[in-house]
Amino acid sequence: GPAELELLERLLGLPAGNKYGVLGERKVPVLQTNNGPGLTGLMTIAAHLVRQAKKEQLLGSTTEERAVVQQWLEYRVTRVNGGSSKEDTRIILKDLNMHLEDKVYLAGNIFTLADILMYYGLHHIMVSIT
Amino acid sequence: MGFGDLRSPAGLRVLNDFLADRSYIEGYVPSQADIAVFEAIAAPPPADLFHALRWYNHIKSYEKQKASLPGVKKALGKYGPADVEDTTGAATDSKDDDDIDLFGSDDEEESEEAKKLREERLAQYESKKSKKPAVVAKSSILLDVKPWDDETDMAKLEECVRSIQADGLVWGSSKLVPVGYGIKKLQIQCVVEDDKVGTDMLEERITAFEDYVQSMDVAAFNKI
């Protein structure tokens, strides 16, 4: 949620000062903007912050890489949330293990937003199993 | 420290085990340490040493920037597990018996015997040289064939792939590997004669089965 986005801002070297809120039962993060309704959604806001920080390579540098980054952002938002069951967690870890078998980073050879968001999302799981 | 003889399968296995829980030879970013080890390896590690292969492909992607990676290239014996020695340099490249002194000694008059011996050796050398072209260059290729979705009939897809016939192409074993969301990719081995069959041709013919095949990748390529 917002805490994660604030961590991302720091990682990207952006100045603090963005205001975040949450929406609905699932606590979807919202970035308040000066005019109109805010920008909603974890991966949407994260990608926006990356572009604001002018670090577009974190979104991938080829068409394929960009697609793979999107794939894992979508994965993060649809499959990895705090309330995952043990079975879901196991499936997630297995998916990740298989995908990473021949790669160093999720998008292949470069570090991207996919790695960042999957890391944040899985941090609590990793901490509990190590 | 070291990995044994990196030119041998045993050395590659040591490297593979070392890289099982590491992304790089030293530290957490690519460095001259990785370049030093990369350059000691003749060809991509085989597919069963998947950690080494993953590392190899990753370091290969830094080929253009290798001069600017941090660190200083050291001898191979400075990297790897502490309890293994580096023996890579020990193997000499040319263990050729072909390094015969073809000119003999010009000092004395050649005796009949010496002349005969020299001519025998020359004949041997020539016949050894002429035998070489008979060795056919072959490669073992592992292909990843991806379907459109999880409803694609993988049995039919495999049939289509195996129906591709060509001089110098032999299909090997295959298996279905899940890639997430219920989709499975076909991983199939083949052996090709290098000057008759190339991966471009394989890709063209495999992706021609548009109804089943979404894409094809080379997962591994080894000279045999």
Interface residues (C-beta under 8 A of the other chain):
Chain A: D95 M98 H99 E101 D102 K103 V104 G108 N109
Chain B: S23 F50 L53 R54 W55 N57 H58 S61 Y62 P178 V179 G180 A219
